[in-house]
Amino acid sequence: MHDLSYAMGSIKRTVDESAKTDTFSSVKLLRSSGFENHYIADENESVLDLAIKAVEPIRDRLKNLDSIIWASCIPENATVGNREYFEKSKDVKPLMDFPASRLQSHLGMPQAIVLGLVQQACTSMLGSIRVACGLLATEIDFNNILCITSDRFPLGAKYEQAYNLISDGAACCIVSREQKGFRILASHHITNGSAVQANDEETVAVYFTYMNRIVNEILEKFKITIDDLDWIIPQNINQKAWQILSRVLKIDLDRVFVEPMSEVAHCISGDNIINLKHLNDSQRIKPGQRLLCLMAGYGLNWQALLLEKVN
């Protein structure tokens, strides 16, 4: 896994600005949770626009793509179709205007097959990487896969979920057979479908139990312990959550990397890629170090990805 990149919505706002109209919680609560700024897509900025911005910095490395896996958190972001055309014509074709197909065309990669991943909420980017690993294992002629997530909230939406400040944005990476970036050691996924309609309080209540469970299960899967981890790359949620979890998991809070959170907020499915890129760019990750990416999302879903720094 290598060549990480991301892009944020074009409008930057402070907590003070957004708390007036665009969030449920107060400035005081959001700031005490660790948030300072977030990004909102312009009214005319689509998920495809965000994806193209995210891919642009690594475009020269997107050679001979075999697949593009588009991961959406919000189901309506899996299409850029115009519902007004459907309402007028009653023909469903306009609803199937898929952004991944348009991205494939934009990149000039007609050989790349397109897959779409949804119904995993904020965990969908980690899910796409897991799917990419499966494709490389079964398709012997596949070598390079672009995993990309892009989401924006609908116009008029409050930019907050479960007491966390939200940003519109996109993030991507390449999953390949090449030995560079990060070696993917293991992945794990838990779904509790009975909690699909959990409210904010219920979501927070089960967060710690399931996060503790998924960490222990992926460590057991790879036969290592928490002491073998050098870094944890979590999603950007209330900073108090990891103050608690670090004690539950018995890991030093200094090894939990959330430095970008105050600036980028919770960028839906893109947090792991954003945080990992920042940490990698800081050159603090040494070859051979192991990192655990963690995400929770509605559905309810929890996903984990165990990585090892290659170079």
C-alpha positions as CSV (number, residue, x, y, z in Angstrom):
1,M,0.0,0.0,0.0
2,H,1.6,3.3,-1.1
3,D,1.1,6.7,-2.7
4,L,-1.4,8.1,-0.2
5,S,-3.2,11.3,-1.1
6,Y,-6.2,13.3,-0.1
7,A,-8.2,16.5,-0.8
8,M,-10.6,18.5,1.3
9,G,-13.7,20.5,0.5
10,S,-12.8,23.9,-0.8
11,I,-14.4,26.0,2.0
12,K,-12.5,26.1,5.3
13,R,-14.5,27.0,8.4
14,T,-13.6,27.4,12.1
15,V,-15.6,25.8,14.9
16,D,-16.8,29.3,15.9
17,E,-18.2,29.9,12.4
18,S,-19.9,26.5,12.0
19,A,-21.3,26.2,15.4
20,K,-23.6,29.1,14.7
21,T,-25.6,27.2,12.0
22,D,-24.0,24.0,10.9
23,T,-23.5,21.8,14.0
24,F,-25.7,20.4,16.7
25,S,-23.1,21.0,19.5
26,S,-21.7,24.2,21.0
27,V,-18.3,25.7,20.2
28,K,-17.2,24.7,23.7
29,L,-18.1,21.0,23.3
30,L,-16.5,20.7,19.9
31,R,-13.3,22.5,20.9
32,S,-13.0,20.4,24.0
33,S,-13.3,17.4,21.8
34,G,-10.2,18.5,19.9
35,F,-11.7,20.2,16.8
36,E,-10.7,23.6,15.5
37,N,-11.4,23.7,11.8
38,H,-13.2,21.7,9.1
39,Y,-13.8,21.8,5.4
40,I,-17.1,22.0,3.4
41,A,-17.5,21.3,-0.3
42,D,-18.7,24.2,-2.4
43,E,-22.4,23.9,-3.4
44,N,-21.2,22.8,-6.9
45,E,-18.4,20.6,-5.8
46,S,-19.3,17.0,-6.3
47,V,-17.8,13.8,-4.9
48,L,-16.2,13.3,-8.4
49,D,-14.6,16.8,-8.1
50,L,-13.2,15.9,-4.7
51,A,-11.9,12.5,-6.0
52,I,-10.1,14.1,-8.9
53,K,-8.4,16.6,-6.6
54,A,-7.3,13.8,-4.3
55,V,-5.9,11.7,-7.2
56,E,-4.1,14.6,-8.9
57,P,-0.9,14.6,-6.7
58,I,-0.3,10.9,-7.5
59,R,-1.6,10.8,-11.1
60,D,1.9,10.3,-12.6
61,R,2.1,7.1,-10.5
62,L,-1.3,5.7,-11.7
63,K,0.1,3.6,-14.5
64,N,-1.5,0.4,-15.7
65,L,-4.3,0.4,-13.2
66,D,-6.2,-2.9,-13.1
67,S,-9.1,-1.7,-10.9
68,I,-10.6,1.3,-9.2
69,I,-12.5,0.6,-6.0
70,W,-14.8,3.5,-5.1
71,A,-15.8,3.5,-1.4
72,S,-18.8,5.6,-0.3
73,C,-19.9,6.2,3.2
74,I,-23.2,8.0,2.4
75,P,-25.1,5.9,-0.2
76,E,-26.1,8.9,-2.4
77,N,-22.4,9.6,-2.9
78,A,-22.1,6.4,-5.0
79,T,-23.7,8.3,-7.9
80,V,-23.5,11.7,-9.4
81,G,-26.8,11.2,-11.3
82,N,-29.3,13.9,-11.5
83,R,-32.5,12.9,-9.7
84,E,-34.5,15.7,-11.5
85,Y,-34.0,13.9,-14.8
86,F,-35.5,10.8,-13.3
87,E,-38.4,12.7,-11.8
88,K,-39.2,14.1,-15.3
89,S,-38.6,11.0,-17.4
90,K,-39.3,8.2,-14.8
91,D,-36.3,6.5,-16.5
92,V,-33.8,5.2,-13.9
93,K,-30.7,5.5,-16.1
94,P,-29.8,8.9,-14.8
95,L,-29.5,7.5,-11.3
96,M,-26.7,5.2,-12.5
97,D,-24.2,7.9,-13.4
98,F,-21.4,6.3,-11.4
99,P,-18.5,8.6,-10.3
100,A,-16.0,5.7,-10.4
101,S,-16.7,5.2,-14.1
102,R,-16.2,8.9,-14.7
103,L,-13.0,8.8,-12.8
104,Q,-11.8,5.9,-14.9
105,S,-12.5,7.9,-18.0
106,H,-10.8,11.0,-16.6
107,L,-7.7,9.1,-15.8
108,G,-7.6,7.5,-19.2
109,M,-7.6,3.9,-17.8
110,P,-10.0,2.0,-19.9
111,Q,-8.5,-1.3,-18.9
112,A,-9.3,-0.7,-15.2
113,I,-12.4,-2.5,-13.9
114,V,-14.6,-0.5,-11.6
115,L,-16.0,-1.7,-8.2
116,G,-18.2,0.2,-5.8
117,L,-18.3,-0.3,-2.0
118,V,-21.0,1.0,0.2
119,Q,-23.0,0.0,3.4
120,Q,-19.9,0.1,5.5
121,A,-20.2,3.8,6.4
122,C,-17.0,5.4,7.7
123,T,-15.1,2.1,7.5
124,S,-15.5,1.8,3.8
125,M,-12.0,2.9,2.8
126,L,-10.5,0.2,5.0
127,G,-13.0,-2.1,3.4
128,S,-11.9,-1.2,-0.1
129,I,-8.3,-2.0,0.8
130,R,-9.4,-5.4,2.1
131,V,-11.2,-6.0,-1.2
132,A,-8.1,-4.9,-3.2
133,C,-6.1,-7.5,-1.3
134,G,-8.6,-10.1,-2.2
135,L,-8.5,-9.1,-5.9
136,L,-4.7,-9.3,-6.0
137,A,-4.9,-12.8,-4.4
138,T,-7.4,-14.2,-6.9
139,E,-6.6,-12.2,-10.1
140,I,-3.0,-13.3,-11.0
141,D,-2.7,-10.7,-13.7
142,F,-3.7,-7.8,-11.5
143,N,-0.9,-5.6,-10.1
144,N,-2.2,-2.1,-9.3
145,I,-5.5,-1.1,-7.7
146,L,-6.6,2.4,-6.8
147,C,-8.7,2.6,-3.7
148,I,-10.5,5.9,-3.3
149,T,-13.2,7.3,-0.9
150,S,-15.1,10.5,-1.6
151,D,-18.0,11.9,0.4
152,R,-19.7,15.2,0.9
153,F,-22.7,15.9,3.1
154,P,-25.9,16.9,1.3
155,L,-26.8,20.6,1.1
156,G,-28.4,21.7,4.4
157,A,-26.9,18.9,6.5
158,K,-25.5,19.6,9.9
159,Y,-21.7,18.9,9.9
160,E,-21.7,16.8,13.0
161,Q,-22.2,13.1,13.7
162,A,-22.1,11.4,17.2
163,Y,-20.6,14.7,18.6
164,N,-17.8,14.8,16.0
165,L,-17.2,17.7,13.6
166,I,-17.3,16.5,9.9
167,S,-15.3,17.5,6.8
168,D,-16.2,16.8,3.2
169,G,-13.3,15.3,1.3
170,A,-11.6,12.4,-0.5
171,A,-8.7,10.2,0.1
172,C,-6.9,7.5,-1.9
173,C,-4.0,5.1,-2.1
174,I,-2.6,2.4,-4.4
175,V,-2.6,-1.2,-3.4
176,S,-0.2,-3.3,-5.4
177,R,2.2,-6.2,-5.4
178,E,5.1,-3.7,-5.3
179,Q,7.2,-3.8,-2.1
180,K,7.0,-0.1,-1.1
181,G,5.2,2.0,1.4
182,F,3.4,-0.3,3.8
183,R,3.0,-4.1,3.7
184,I,-0.5,-5.2,4.5
185,L,-0.2,-7.8,7.2
186,A,-3.9,-8.5,8.2
187,S,-7.4,-7.0,8.1
188,H,-10.5,-7.6,10.2
189,H,-14.1,-6.5,10.2
190,I,-17.0,-6.8,12.6
191,T,-20.7,-5.9,11.8
192,N,-23.5,-5.6,14.3
193,G,-26.5,-5.3,12.0
194,S,-29.0,-5.2,14.8
195,A,-27.6,-1.8,15.7
196,V,-28.0,-0.3,12.2
197,Q,-30.3,2.4,13.5
198,A,-28.4,3.2,16.8
199,N,-28.7,6.8,17.9
200,D,-25.7,8.9,18.9
201,E,-25.8,7.8,22.6
202,E,-26.1,4.1,21.7
203,T,-23.3,4.4,19.2
204,V,-21.0,5.9,21.8
205,A,-22.0,3.3,24.4
206,V,-20.9,0.4,22.3
207,Y,-17.8,2.1,20.7
208,F,-15.4,1.1,23.4
209,T,-16.5,-2.5,23.7
210,Y,-16.3,-3.2,20.0
211,M,-13.1,-1.2,19.5
212,N,-11.4,-3.2,22.2
213,R,-12.8,-6.4,20.7
214,I,-11.6,-5.7,17.1
215,V,-8.1,-4.7,18.3
216,N,-7.7,-8.0,20.3
217,E,-9.1,-10.1,17.5
218,I,-6.8,-8.7,14.8
219,L,-3.8,-9.1,17.1
220,E,-4.8,-12.7,17.8
221,K,-5.2,-13.3,14.0
222,F,-1.6,-12.2,13.4
223,K,-0.3,-13.7,16.6
224,I,1.1,-10.6,18.1
225,T,0.4,-8.4,21.2
226,I,-0.4,-4.8,21.7
227,D,3.3,-4.3,22.7
228,D,4.3,-5.2,19.1
229,L,2.5,-2.2,17.8
230,D,4.5,1.0,17.2
231,W,1.6,3.2,16.1
232,I,-2.2,3.3,16.1
233,I,-3.8,5.3,13.3
234,P,-7.4,6.0,14.4
235,Q,-10.3,8.0,13.0
236,N,-10.6,11.6,14.0
237,I,-13.2,11.5,16.8
238,N,-13.5,13.1,20.2
239,Q,-10.0,13.1,21.7
240,K,-11.3,11.8,25.0
241,A,-12.2,8.5,23.4
242,W,-8.6,7.5,22.9
243,Q,-7.6,8.8,26.3
244,I,-9.9,6.1,27.6
245,L,-9.1,3.5,25.0
246,S,-5.4,3.8,25.4
247,R,-5.8,2.8,29.1
248,V,-8.1,0.0,28.2
249,L,-5.7,-1.4,25.6
250,K,-2.7,-0.6,27.7
251,I,-0.9,1.4,25.0
252,D,0.9,4.7,25.4
253,L,-1.2,7.6,24.2
254,D,1.9,9.0,22.4
255,R,1.6,6.1,20.0
256,V,-1.9,7.1,18.9
257,F,-1.5,9.5,16.0
258,V,-4.3,12.1,15.7
259,E,-2.3,15.3,15.1
260,P,-4.2,16.3,11.9
261,M,-7.6,16.1,13.7
262,S,-7.8,19.7,14.9
263,E,-7.2,20.9,11.3
264,V,-9.2,18.4,9.1
265,A,-11.8,17.2,11.6
266,H,-13.5,13.8,10.9
267,C,-13.2,13.4,7.1
268,I,-15.8,10.6,7.0
269,S,-14.0,7.5,5.5
270,G,-10.7,9.2,4.8
271,D,-9.2,9.7,8.3
272,N,-6.9,6.7,8.3
273,I,-5.3,7.7,5.0
274,I,-5.0,11.4,6.0
275,N,-3.4,10.6,9.4
276,L,-1.1,7.9,8.0
277,K,0.1,10.3,5.2
278,H,0.9,13.0,7.8
279,L,2.7,10.6,10.0
280,N,4.6,9.1,7.1
281,D,5.6,12.5,5.7
282,S,6.9,13.5,9.1
283,Q,9.5,10.6,8.7
284,R,8.7,9.3,12.2
285,I,7.9,5.8,11.0
286,K,10.9,3.6,10.8
287,P,11.1,0.6,8.4
288,G,9.8,-2.6,10.1
289,Q,7.5,-0.7,12.5
290,R,3.9,-2.0,12.7
291,L,0.9,0.2,12.6
292,L,-2.8,-0.5,13.2
293,C,-5.5,1.5,11.4
294,L,-8.9,1.5,13.1
295,M,-12.3,2.8,12.1
296,A,-15.9,2.6,13.4
297,G,-18.9,3.4,11.3
298,Y,-22.7,3.2,11.2
299,G,-24.2,-0.1,10.3
300,L,-22.7,-0.7,12.8
301,N,-19.2,-1.6,11.5
302,W,-15.7,-1.8,12.9
303,Q,-12.7,-2.4,10.7
304,A,-8.9,-2.8,11.4
305,L,-5.9,-2.9,9.1
306,L,-2.5,-4.0,10.3
307,L,0.5,-2.6,8.4
308,E,4.3,-2.8,8.4
309,K,6.5,0.0,7.1
310,V,8.6,-1.2,4.2
311,N,10.7,1.8,3.2
